[in-house]
Amino acid sequence: MKVTQLRTLDDAALQKQLDDLYQELFNLRFQRAAKQLSNLNRLTEVKRDIARVKTILRERQIARERSAV
């Protein structure tokens, strides 16, 4: 998912997206263990998407903390 698309989402939607990505990562790892995963690159893509979402959530948290001070 593109960063610009993620930045348009609110915090609740980002958290939902993060939960979905973790579920997908779990399923992909399970498929890899069962030797049913055909596209190994998808694991990397999902991990990077998780990192993107977590980064945006953290940026927003820092911005809220700075504005509260």
SULUR-V39432 format. One record per backbone hydrogen bond with DSSP energy under -1.0 kcal/mol. CO is the residue of the C=O (numbers start at 0). NH is the residue of the N-H. E is the energy in kcal/mol with one decimal. If there is no record, write none. Layout:
co: <CO | CO>
nh: <NH | NH>
e: <E | E>
//
This chain:
co: <1 | 2 | 5 | 9 | 10 | 11 | 12 | 13 | 14 | 15 | 16 | 17 | 18 | 19 | 20 | 21 | 22 | 23 | 24 | 25 | 26 | 27 | 28 | 29 | 30 | 31 | 38 | 40 | 41 | 42 | 43 | 44 | 45 | 46 | 47 | 48 | 49 | 50 | 51 | 52 | 53 | 54 | 55 | 56 | 57 | 58 | 59 | 60 | 61 | 62 | 63>
nh: <5 | 6 | 8 | 13 | 14 | 15 | 16 | 17 | 18 | 19 | 20 | 21 | 22 | 23 | 24 | 25 | 26 | 27 | 28 | 29 | 30 | 31 | 32 | 33 | 35 | 34 | 41 | 44 | 45 | 46 | 47 | 48 | 49 | 50 | 51 | 52 | 53 | 54 | 55 | 56 | 57 | 58 | 59 | 60 | 61 | 62 | 63 | 64 | 65 | 66 | 67>
e: <-1.8 | -2.5 | -1.3 | -2.3 | -2.4 | -2.1 | -2.5 | -2.5 | -2.3 | -2.4 | -2.4 | -2.3 | -2.0 | -2.4 | -2.6 | -2.2 | -2.3 | -2.6 | -2.4 | -2.1 | -2.5 | -2.4 | -2.2 | -1.7 | -3.2 | -1.3 | -1.1 | -2.1 | -2.5 | -2.2 | -2.2 | -2.3 | -2.4 | -2.0 | -2.3 | -2.4 | -2.5 | -2.2 | -2.2 | -2.4 | -2.2 | -2.5 | -2.2 | -2.0 | -2.5 | -2.2 | -2.2 | -2.2 | -2.3 | -2.0 | -1.4>
//
